[in-house]
Amino acid sequence: MTTIRATCPTCGEVGLTPEDIELRIDDGAQQDDASFYAFTCPECTDRVRKPADQRIVRLLLSGGVEAHRVVKVRPSIRTDGPRISHDDLLDFHTLLATDGWFDHLLDTVGPSV
């Protein structure tokens, strides 16, 4: 069985199996630290996450770690309405402080399409 050495910030060097490591690769990223690997330290059980440059990715893959691709989803944004103002935000904050705010909000918005 392959043992992969990694460093926990609390415990120092620990031994892991390929199954212990989560490797996320972001092929479309502009910065080097978008890809990462993560593991739960077998000593202190803290979750550790570290950036993975191309060299680290190659080493982990050669050690048998399964890679998962990072999928970025861009939400569709409606831009046809007016911008939210500071007054709108303050009115919403005031509304949230009242009883029945959700029902009032639903009445304001109307039926869903």
C-alpha positions in Angstrom: 0.0 0.0 0.0 1.3 3.5 -0.9 1.9 5.9 2.0 1.9 9.6 1.2 3.6 12.0 3.5 1.8 15.3 4.2 2.2 18.0 6.8 -0.5 18.9 9.4 0.1 22.4 10.8 -0.5 21.1 14.3 1.0 17.6 14.3 3.7 17.9 11.6 4.4 15.1 9.1 1.7 12.4 8.9 1.3 9.3 6.7 -1.8 9.0 4.6 -3.2 6.6 2.0 -4.4 7.8 -1.4 -7.9 7.3 -0.2 -7.3 9.7 2.7 -6.6 12.6 0.3 -9.1 14.7 -1.6 -7.6 16.3 -4.7 -9.5 19.0 -6.5 -8.1 20.3 -9.9 -9.2 23.5 -11.4 -7.9 23.5 -15.0 -9.4 26.8 -16.0 -8.1 28.8 -13.1 -5.8 31.8 -13.6 -4.0 31.4 -10.3 -1.8 28.5 -9.2 -3.6 28.0 -5.8 -7.0 27.2 -7.3 -6.3 23.5 -7.2 -5.9 22.0 -3.8 -5.6 18.8 -1.8 -7.2 18.2 1.6 -7.2 15.5 4.2 -8.3 14.9 7.8 -5.2 14.6 10.0 -5.1 11.1 11.5 -3.5 12.5 14.7 -5.7 15.5 15.6 -8.6 15.0 13.2 -8.3 18.6 12.0 -9.3 19.2 8.3 -6.2 20.4 6.4 -6.4 22.1 3.0 -3.3 23.1 1.0 -2.8 24.5 -2.5 -1.7 22.1 -5.2 0.5 23.4 -8.0 1.1 21.3 -11.1 4.1 19.5 -9.4 2.0 18.5 -6.4 -0.9 17.4 -8.6 1.5 15.1 -10.6 3.0 13.6 -7.4 -0.4 12.9 -5.9 -1.7 11.4 -9.1 1.4 9.2 -9.4 0.7 8.1 -5.8 -2.8 6.9 -6.7 -4.8 9.8 -5.4 -8.1 10.2 -7.4 -8.5 13.6 -8.9 -11.8 15.5 -9.0 -12.4 18.4 -11.4 -13.6 21.7 -9.9 -16.7 22.7 -11.7 -17.6 26.4 -11.6 -21.2 27.3 -12.1 -22.1 30.8 -13.0 -25.5 31.7 -11.8 -27.7 33.5 -14.2 -28.1 37.1 -13.0 -31.0 39.2 -13.9 -29.8 42.7 -14.7 -33.0 44.1 -16.1 -34.3 45.5 -12.8 -33.3 48.6 -10.8 -30.3 48.4 -8.6 -30.8 47.9 -4.9 -30.2 51.2 -3.0 -29.1 51.7 0.6 -32.6 52.7 1.4 -33.9 49.5 0.0 -31.5 47.5 2.2 -32.5 49.5 5.3 -36.2 48.9 4.5 -35.6 45.2 4.2 -33.7 45.2 7.5 -36.6 46.9 9.2 -39.0 44.4 7.6 -37.0 41.5 9.0 -37.5 42.9 12.5 -41.3 42.6 12.3 -43.5 39.6 13.0 -44.9 38.1 9.8 -42.2 39.6 7.6 -42.1 36.5 5.3 -45.8 36.6 4.6 -45.5 40.4 3.8 -42.6 39.7 1.6 -44.6 37.0 -0.3 -47.5 39.4 -0.7 -45.1 42.0 -2.1 -43.5 39.7 -4.7 -46.7 38.0 -5.8 -47.2 34.5 -7.2 -44.2 32.7 -8.5 -44.0 32.3 -12.3 
